[in-house]
Amino acid sequence: MEAKLVSYQGVSELEYIPKMRAMTLSGMLLFIEMDHETWNNYRLRDDFFGVTKRADETIYAQKFAGASADLLNANIIARDLGLKDSSSREITGKDGGAVKVIAAEMSDAEATQSYQDMIKDI
């Protein structure tokens, strides 16, 4: 519950408003009195795979929906769910390796040739 001071026609009252709380695996495990190791063992069992998968997906969906509706802190939920901003790009070299850095002075012609050599591999 969140306490909010609400004013209407000059009268102020303290109102208690329900607030969404993110579901967590830890919270569920506390409720059902199970430890993480036991839960992970159930995840590996074929006869419990559907149940454990559904619980994990329900928690994920609730957090995602809550953050999308601005009911939960989107930054915290995005980090928790492993989501990342697609507007930021990571630059890598050939085959995802390191970027080749040439630390030497070059003429314009040498720089042009180096650039052409670099992009032909892409």
N, C-alpha and C positions, 0 to 999 in steps of 0.2 A: 504494500500500500504506500502511496505517496501522499503526503500532507500538502495541500495547496490552499492558499488564502484566496478566496473567491469573493469579489465585491459585486453587489447588484443594488442599484438605486441607493447607494450610500451605506448599505449594510454589508459588513464583512463577516464572513464565516469561514472556519477552517473545515475544508472538505477532504475526505479521504478517498483517493481515486485508486482503483486497482491498477497495478503496474505489471507488465509482462516480465517474467523471469525466464532466462534461457534454460532449456533442458540441458543436462549434462550426464554423461555416462557415470561420472563419480556420484552425482546425486541419486541416480537410479540405483546404483550398487549399494549406496548407504541405505536406501529405502528397503531394498529386498535383502539386505544383510548378506551381501556377497562381496568377496574381494576381487581385485582386478585379475589376479592370476587364475582364479576359478573361472571368471568370465572368459578370459582368453582361451582356457582349456575347452569350454563349451563352444567357442567359435570354431575350433578345429574339428569338432565332432559333426559328422554328416547329419545325424538325426536332430541336431540343434542349429544347424547352419541357417535355416530359414528364419528362426526366431531371433537369433542374434543379429542377423543381417537386417531384419525389419526394425529392430530396436535402434541400431546404428543409423539407419536411413531416416527413421522418424525424428531422432535427435537432430540430425543434419538439416532436414527439411524445416523443422520448427525454428531453428536458429536462422536459417537463410530467409524464411518468410518474415520473421520478426525484424531482422535487420533491413529487409527490403521495404517493410512498411514503416520504418523509422520508429519501431517500438523497442528495439535493442540497439546498442552502440555498434554501428556498422563496421567501424575500424577494428574493434575487438573481435567481433564475430568473423570478419574476413580473415584475420590472422588465425583464429582458432580453426576455421574450416580449410585453411591452406589456400585461400584464394589470393590472387595477386592482381594488381592493376595492369591491364593489358596495354595501357597507353605508354608505359615505360618499357623500352626495349633493351635487351642485353645484347651487346655486340660481341660476336665471337669470330674467330678466324675460320680457316678451312676445316670442315668436318667437326665444327663445334669446338675446336681447339683455341689456343691463345691467339690473340691478334699479334701479327708480326710488326714489330716496331723498328723502324730504321732511323737510327740516331746519327745522321750525317748530313752535312750540307750538300745539296744537289742543285744542279742547274735545272732550269725549267724543262729541258728536253729529258734529262734523267728522271725527274719526277713524273713526267708524262709516261715514260716507258715503264717505270716501276708501277704506276697505277694500272696501266694496261695489262702488265703481267699479273697483277693481283686479281683483276676482275675476270680474266679469262678462266681462272680456276673456279669461279662461282657458278 
